[in-house]
Amino acid sequence: MTLRALLHPSEPGRICEIRQVGDEFEVHPDFVWVDVPDGTTTHDTYNPDGTITKFDIVQLQIGRAHV
């Protein structure tokens, strides 16, 4: 099953909302719905080439340890 992600160009990569196909709602013209794979969440990042970078808490914690 495919999911739909709501994006806004002023926040590149940020997924604002996830919905099942057919459950999308009307949004301001500045927003856009895109297809994303199952398992995508609002914590993930939508890349310009249409791929998803999964959120990884371990990488986040490692990065903070080096600050």
Secondary structure, DSSP 8 states (H G I E B T S, - for coil): --EEEEE-TTSTTBEEEEEETT------TT-EEEEE-TT--TTSEE-TTS-EE---HHHHHHHHHT-
